[in-house]
């Protein structure tokens, strides 16, 4: 058995092969970067929704556990600011929430009288809890939850 070697054989890689390999590599890297970007945005949206769910749950829990005539005072004692008209707001932009333009608003509907004295709370009391924020994609989002409280 004799092995023959051709002296005029091709050695190395052509410029065209290198260009094709670089193009394939670039497409793979761009696809990978886009996937990681989408994953990061989805992760941030999931974090924001977890904060929203937690804060709405906290607000509804306070509303349902507070003494009926003291729902507004209970909200004010737990970080909500009275806005007047039996509406209360909590800011969610700071630490630990970090929701861009985030806020939770609880509105006691159908309450009459002056806040502090002479308040008439209807029974059943309708309450709207609205949370609003700006998403990671820059869209303004809000969710409203309606609940009813009786004596």
VEXZADREN-534087 format. One record per residue: residue in one letter; x, y, z of N, C-alpha, C in turn. Coordinates in nm, 4 decimals. Each point is the difference from the previous one (the first is absolute). Layout:
A;X;Y;Z;X;Y;Z;X;Y;Z
...
END
This chain:
X;0.0844;-0.1160;0.0000;-0.0844;0.1160;0.0000;0.0895;0.1230;0.0000
X;-0.0269;0.0866;-0.0916;0.0814;0.1201;-0.0159;-0.0894;0.1211;0.0179
X;0.0446;0.0924;0.0832;-0.0740;0.1245;0.0252;0.0596;0.1087;-0.0865
X;-0.0827;0.0615;-0.0813;0.0491;0.1062;-0.0862;-0.0488;0.1352;0.0517
X;0.0863;0.0971;-0.0022;-0.0324;0.1364;0.0420;0.0116;0.0883;-0.1228
X;-0.1011;0.0786;-0.0230;0.0012;0.0928;-0.1131;0.0589;0.1317;0.0459
X;0.0977;0.0456;-0.0661;0.0684;0.1234;0.0346;-0.0838;0.1218;-0.0323
X;-0.0900;-0.0060;-0.0939;-0.0795;0.1146;-0.0406;-0.1333;0.0072;0.0731
X;-0.0198;-0.0780;0.1077;-0.1266;-0.0030;0.0723;-0.0280;0.1310;0.0731
X;-0.1274;0.0222;0.0276;-0.0445;0.1233;0.0658;0.0304;-0.0075;0.1494
X;0.0536;0.1056;0.0558;0.0289;0.0081;0.1419;-0.0618;0.1273;0.0555
X;-0.0512;-0.0034;0.1258;-0.0544;0.1197;0.0638;-0.1473;0.0211;-0.0316
X;-0.0475;0.1204;0.0341;-0.1405;0.0354;-0.0142;-0.0095;0.1231;-0.0895
X;-0.1012;0.0014;-0.0835;-0.0154;0.1142;-0.0909;-0.0679;0.1164;0.0737
X;0.0105;0.1146;-0.0560;-0.0626;0.1192;0.0568;-0.1522;-0.0135;0.0020
X;-0.0566;-0.0649;-0.1001;-0.1448;-0.0215;-0.0062;-0.0468;-0.0878;0.1162
X;0.0742;-0.1041;0.0303;-0.0350;-0.0881;0.1120;0.0056;0.0753;0.1329
X;0.0984;0.0845;0.0159;0.0122;0.0804;0.1218;-0.1181;0.0965;0.0105
X;-0.0375;0.0641;-0.1093;-0.1127;0.0946;-0.0005;-0.1297;-0.0703;0.0350
X;-0.0210;-0.1193;-0.0537;-0.1224;-0.0751;0.0312;-0.0013;-0.0406;0.1466
X;0.1104;-0.0467;0.0511;0.0087;-0.0391;0.1412;-0.0267;0.1195;0.0911
X;0.0548;0.1169;-0.0333;-0.0235;0.1207;0.0801;-0.1457;0.0431;-0.0074
X;-0.0628;-0.0123;-0.1168;-0.1416;0.0367;-0.0142;-0.0877;-0.0916;0.0848
X;0.0269;-0.1299;-0.0023;-0.0762;-0.0949;0.0816;0.0203;0.0304;0.1484
X;0.1207;0.0266;0.0406;0.0302;0.0340;0.1396;-0.0706;0.1289;0.0417
X;-0.0005;0.0995;-0.0872;-0.0674;0.1267;0.0313;-0.1504;-0.0203;0.0164
X;-0.0597;-0.0795;-0.0870;-0.1445;-0.0277;0.0106;-0.0301;-0.0710;0.1315
X;0.0805;-0.0958;0.0382;-0.0186;-0.0709;0.1271;0.0131;0.0936;0.1196
X;0.0979;0.0874;-0.0014;0.0194;0.0938;0.1108;-0.1144;0.0999;0.0102
X;-0.0485;0.0488;-0.1132;-0.1128;0.0937;0.0004;-0.1256;-0.0689;0.0541
X;-0.0240;-0.1225;-0.0437;-0.1157;-0.0760;0.0497;0.0101;-0.0242;0.1499
X;0.1173;-0.0344;0.0449;0.0221;-0.0240;0.1425;-0.0206;0.1285;0.0803
X;0.0498;0.1116;-0.0499;-0.0193;0.1291;0.0677;-0.1462;0.0390;0.0068
X;-0.0729;-0.0215;-0.1081;-0.1435;0.0322;-0.0014;-0.0755;-0.0877;0.0997
X;0.0390;-0.1267;0.0076;-0.0652;-0.0907;0.0956;0.0251;0.0446;0.1433
X;0.1236;0.0369;0.0314;0.0310;0.0467;0.1360;-0.0713;0.1307;0.0314
X;-0.0145;0.0876;-0.0993;-0.0733;0.1250;0.0212;-0.1465;-0.0254;0.0311
X;-0.0618;-0.0892;-0.0753;-0.1409;-0.0345;0.0244;-0.0156;-0.0668;0.1357
X;0.0938;-0.0848;0.0362;-0.0036;-0.0668;0.1300;0.0127;0.1016;0.1133
X;0.0849;0.0987;-0.0169;0.0157;0.1057;0.1014;-0.1263;0.0828;0.0159
X;-0.0632;0.0359;-0.1119;-0.1250;0.0764;0.0070;-0.1108;-0.0810;0.0669
X;-0.0088;-0.1280;-0.0342;-0.1023;-0.0853;0.0611;0.0254;-0.0170;0.1494
X;0.1250;-0.0127;0.0376;0.0353;-0.0125;0.1414;-0.0407;0.1260;0.0770
X;0.0247;0.1162;-0.0562;-0.0386;0.1258;0.0645;-0.1518;0.0119;0.0095
X;-0.0720;-0.0399;-0.1046;-0.1458;0.0040;0.0041;-0.0530;-0.0947;0.1076
X;0.0596;-0.1175;0.0130;-0.0403;-0.0939;0.1045;0.0233;0.0586;0.1387
X;0.1126;0.0696;0.0189;0.0281;0.0643;0.1289;-0.1037;0.1072;0.0298
X;-0.0317;0.0806;-0.1010;-0.0992;0.1052;0.0192;-0.1362;-0.0580;0.0349
X;-0.0407;-0.1056;-0.0686;-0.1296;-0.0617;0.0293;-0.0021;-0.0626;0.1390
X;0.1137;-0.0507;0.0464;0.0068;-0.0542;0.1359;-0.0193;0.1111;0.1024
X;0.0611;0.1170;-0.0233;-0.0177;0.1148;0.0898;-0.1462;0.0438;-0.0010
X;-0.0593;0.0094;-0.1185;-0.1395;0.0418;-0.0132;-0.0916;-0.0967;0.0754
X;0.0181;-0.1281;-0.0217;-0.0831;-0.1004;0.0662;0.0136;0.0088;0.1518
X;0.1203;0.0152;0.0468;0.0246;0.0092;0.1441;-0.0658;0.1238;0.0603
X;0.0173;0.1142;-0.0631;-0.0548;0.1238;0.0550;-0.1518;0.0052;-0.0063
X;-0.0579;-0.0529;-0.1051;-0.1463;-0.0061;-0.0071;-0.0515;-0.0938;0.1086
X;0.0662;-0.1129;0.0182;-0.0382;-0.0932;0.1058;0.0084;0.0633;0.1374
X;0.1065;0.0774;0.0234;0.0149;0.0699;0.1280;-0.1129;0.1003;0.0217
X;-0.0325;0.0775;-0.1043;-0.1062;0.1006;0.0119;-0.1341;-0.0671;0.0275
X;-0.0314;-0.1045;-0.0739;-0.1274;-0.0684;0.0203;-0.0065;-0.0657;0.1370
X;0.1123;-0.0514;0.0452;0.0047;-0.0604;0.1336;-0.0272;0.1048;0.1079
X;0.0640;0.1177;-0.0128;-0.0249;0.1083;0.0971;-0.1462;0.0418;-0.0014
X;-0.0564;0.0124;-0.1181;-0.1391;0.0444;-0.0138;-0.0950;-0.1005;0.0663
X;0.0280;-0.1268;-0.0157;-0.0911;-0.1010;0.0531;0.0230;-0.0339;0.1472
X;0.1144;0.0377;0.0566;0.0254;-0.0300;0.1410;-0.0201;0.1207;0.0915
X;-0.0015;0.1191;-0.0560;-0.0172;0.1210;0.0815;-0.1436;0.0075;0.0526
X;-0.0175;0.0629;0.1155;-0.1379;0.0255;0.0451;-0.0734;0.0794;-0.1081
X;-0.1264;-0.0326;-0.0205;-0.0764;0.0563;-0.1118;0.0066;0.1525;-0.0042
X;-0.0209;0.0671;0.1117;-0.0027;0.1470;0.0035;0.1394;0.0623;-0.0086
X;0.1072;-0.0828;0.0075;0.1357;0.0547;0.0042;0.0865;-0.0461;-0.1175
X;-0.0622;-0.0372;-0.1100;0.0772;-0.0485;-0.1154;0.0961;0.1081;-0.0495
X;-0.0483;0.1214;-0.0148;0.0858;0.1099;-0.0477;0.1145;0.0279;0.0947
X;-0.0268;-0.0002;0.1313;0.1062;0.0240;0.0973;0.1035;-0.1125;-0.0043
X;-0.0454;-0.1224;-0.0193;0.0923;-0.1134;-0.0069;0.0922;0.0126;-0.1214
X;-0.0554;0.0422;-0.1131;0.0831;0.0219;-0.1186;0.1017;0.1109;0.0258
X;-0.0451;0.1084;0.0640;0.0900;0.1124;0.0282;0.1118;-0.0407;0.0958
X;-0.0281;-0.0902;0.0918;0.1024;-0.0466;0.0942;0.1012;-0.0931;-0.0659
X;-0.0331;-0.0536;-0.1147;0.0870;-0.0978;-0.0662;0.0619;0.0525;-0.1290
X;0.0358;0.1266;-0.0024;0.0755;0.0548;-0.1119;-0.0793;0.0652;-0.1108
X;-0.1303;0.0083;0.0132;-0.0827;0.0648;-0.1012;-0.0203;0.1465;0.0370
X;-0.0067;0.0844;-0.1004;-0.0254;0.1421;0.0192;-0.1454;0.0285;-0.0350
X;-0.0693;0.0722;0.0887;-0.1397;0.0364;-0.0279;-0.0010;0.1063;-0.1094
X;-0.0753;-0.0251;-0.1055;-0.0105;0.0940;-0.1118;-0.1242;0.0867;0.0094
X;-0.0857;-0.0288;0.0964;-0.1292;0.0677;0.0091;-0.1027;-0.0795;-0.0787
X;-0.1247;0.0192;0.0334;-0.1052;-0.0733;-0.0696;0.0048;-0.1486;0.0275
X;0.0559;-0.0379;0.1154;0.0097;-0.1391;0.0423;0.0805;-0.0852;-0.0972
X;0.1074;0.0604;-0.0528;0.0969;-0.0704;-0.0841;0.1356;0.0056;0.0677
X;0.0745;-0.1088;-0.0121;0.1292;-0.0118;0.0661;0.1002;-0.0568;-0.1005
X;0.1227;0.0532;0.0034;0.1011;-0.0411;-0.0980;0.1304;-0.0348;0.0689
X;0.0639;-0.1049;-0.0515;0.1324;-0.0418;0.0466;0.0954;0.0039;-0.1186
X;0.1163;0.0596;0.0205;0.1015;0.0130;-0.1038;0.0809;-0.1295;-0.0091
X;0.0225;-0.0488;-0.1207;0.0771;-0.1226;-0.0206;0.1270;0.0241;-0.0810
X;0.0452;0.1250;-0.0063;0.1172;0.0295;-0.0815;0.1311;-0.0223;0.0745
X;-0.0017;0.0077;0.1310;0.1240;-0.0129;0.0774;0.0345;-0.1439;0.0332
X;0.1088;-0.0140;0.0721;0.0447;-0.1315;0.0457;-0.0985;-0.0495;0.1042
X;-0.0419;-0.1202;0.0039;0.0448;-0.1179;-0.0743;-0.0822;-0.0294;-0.1244
X;-0.1009;0.0822;-0.0298;-0.0921;-0.0311;-0.1104;0.0616;0.0293;-0.1365
X;0.0531;0.1190;-0.0162;0.0670;0.0426;-0.1234;-0.0856;-0.0152;-0.1249
X;-0.1269;0.0376;0.0093;-0.0862;0.0017;-0.1183;0.0008;0.1407;-0.0569
X;0.0380;0.0131;-0.1227;0.0027;0.1307;-0.0634;-0.1412;0.0577;-0.0036
X;-0.0184;0.1190;0.0546;-0.1299;0.0675;0.0104;-0.1035;-0.0869;0.0722
X;0.0448;-0.0865;0.0898;-0.0903;-0.0946;0.0656;-0.0755;0.0595;0.1175
X;-0.1273;-0.0348;0.0085;-0.0829;0.0426;0.1127;-0.1202;-0.0910;0.0142
X;-0.0453;-0.0156;0.1237;-0.1224;-0.0734;0.0295;-0.0982;0.1013;0.0561
X;-0.1212;-0.0001;-0.0528;-0.1042;0.0906;0.0478;-0.1194;-0.0823;0.0451
X;-0.0467;0.0278;0.1221;-0.1204;-0.0640;0.0526;-0.1072;0.1073;0.0125
X;-0.1136;-0.0208;-0.0641;-0.1104;0.0966;0.0035;-0.1216;-0.0652;0.0649
X;-0.0472;0.0612;0.1086;-0.1209;-0.0462;0.0682;-0.1165;0.0702;-0.0679
X;-0.0870;-0.0759;-0.0640;-0.1061;0.0563;-0.0830;-0.1296;0.0179;0.0797
X;-0.0670;0.1113;-0.0228;-0.1296;0.0243;0.0609;0.0038;0.0487;0.1436
X;0.1183;0.0315;0.0518;0.0115;0.0506;0.1370;-0.0368;0.1476;-0.0015
X;-0.0790;0.0422;0.0981;-0.0409;0.1408;0.0077;0.0416;0.0575;0.1339
X;-0.0025;0.1316;0.0064;0.0377;0.0700;0.1221;0.1425;0.0506;-0.0082
X;0.0414;0.0707;0.1053;0.1345;0.0566;0.0061;0.0946;-0.1024;0.0616
X;0.1182;-0.0131;-0.0620;0.0974;-0.0955;0.0533;0.0373;0.0410;0.1418
X;0.0048;-0.0969;0.0878;0.0363;0.0261;0.1393;-0.1210;-0.0002;0.0911
X;-0.1133;0.0544;-0.0452;-0.1209;-0.0001;0.0832;-0.1232;0.0044;-0.0887
X;-0.1047;-0.0607;0.0446;-0.1254;0.0017;-0.0746;0.0032;-0.0823;-0.1268
X;0.0879;-0.0984;-0.0055;0.0124;-0.0833;-0.1194;-0.1095;-0.1053;0.0010
X;-0.0667;-0.0152;-0.1136;-0.1015;-0.1042;-0.0148;0.0546;-0.1019;-0.0998
X;0.0263;-0.1207;0.0511;0.0531;-0.1077;-0.0828;-0.1168;-0.0869;-0.0463
X;-0.0227;-0.0087;-0.1299;-0.1095;-0.0852;-0.0478;0.0323;-0.1475;0.0268
X;-0.1040;-0.0784;0.0176;0.0193;-0.1426;0.0213;-0.0869;-0.0733;-0.1007
X;0.0527;-0.0636;-0.0972;0.1397;-0.0354;-0.0197;0.0818;0.1171;-0.0566
X;0.1275;-0.0011;0.0315;0.0927;0.1038;-0.0450;0.0766;-0.0540;-0.1215
X;-0.0102;0.0709;-0.1120;0.0750;-0.0371;-0.1205;0.1342;0.0710;0.0022
X;0.1038;-0.0739;-0.0332;0.1367;0.0535;0.0041;0.0711;-0.0397;-0.1285
X;0.0674;0.0964;-0.0616;0.0852;-0.0276;-0.1160;0.1451;0.0172;0.0413
X;0.0807;-0.0997;-0.0303;0.1445;0.0086;0.0215;0.0638;-0.0026;-0.1382
X;0.0684;0.1095;-0.0342;0.0617;0.0128;-0.1321;0.1503;0.0124;0.0167
X;0.0729;-0.0786;-0.0744;0.1457;0.0109;-0.0013;0.0394;0.0404;-0.1411
X;0.0908;0.0970;-0.0095;0.0466;0.0455;-0.1311;0.1512;0.0172;0.0047
X;0.0646;-0.0245;-0.1148;0.1443;0.0118;-0.0103;0.0384;0.0048;-0.1465
X;0.1270;0.0317;-0.0259;0.0528;-0.0012;-0.1358;0.0844;-0.1254;-0.0148
X;-0.0318;-0.0807;-0.1000;0.0682;-0.1286;-0.0178;0.1426;0.0198;-0.0488
X;0.0744;-0.1105;-0.0011;0.1382;0.0028;-0.0486;0.0061;0.0413;-0.1466
X;-0.1065;-0.0270;-0.0745;-0.0039;0.0372;-0.1417;-0.0438;0.1453;-0.0199
X;-0.0330;0.0701;0.1096;-0.0388;0.1406;-0.0085;-0.1492;0.0233;-0.0124
X;-0.0798;-0.1040;0.0073;-0.1453;0.0144;-0.0115;-0.0612;0.0266;0.1374
X;-0.0982;0.0891;0.0042;-0.0721;0.0274;0.1239;-0.1014;-0.1124;0.0220
X;0.0079;-0.0644;0.1151;-0.0881;-0.1119;0.0323;-0.0769;0.0293;0.1271
X;-0.1197;-0.0549;0.0103;-0.0758;0.0111;0.1246;-0.0936;-0.1191;0.0120
X;-0.0290;-0.0348;0.1224;-0.0935;-0.1070;0.0307;-0.0907;0.0500;0.1111
X;-0.1293;-0.0258;-0.0136;-0.0961;0.0414;0.1027;-0.0684;-0.1248;0.0550
X;-0.0088;-0.0060;0.1321;-0.0637;-0.1097;0.0688;-0.1153;0.0573;0.0818
X;-0.1187;-0.0539;-0.0191;-0.1168;0.0467;0.0731;-0.0320;-0.1011;0.1092
X;-0.0331;0.0522;0.1177;-0.0366;-0.0870;0.1102;-0.1163;0.0636;0.0755
X;-0.0651;-0.0792;0.0803;-0.1131;0.0465;0.0797;0.0280;-0.0381;0.1447
X;-0.0291;0.0925;0.0893;0.0189;-0.0245;0.1430;-0.1311;0.0293;0.0706
X;-0.0394;-0.0901;0.0874;-0.1179;0.0208;0.0817;0.0396;0.0077;0.1453
X;-0.0921;0.0467;0.0813;0.0284;0.0088;0.1431;0.0220;-0.1371;0.0517
END
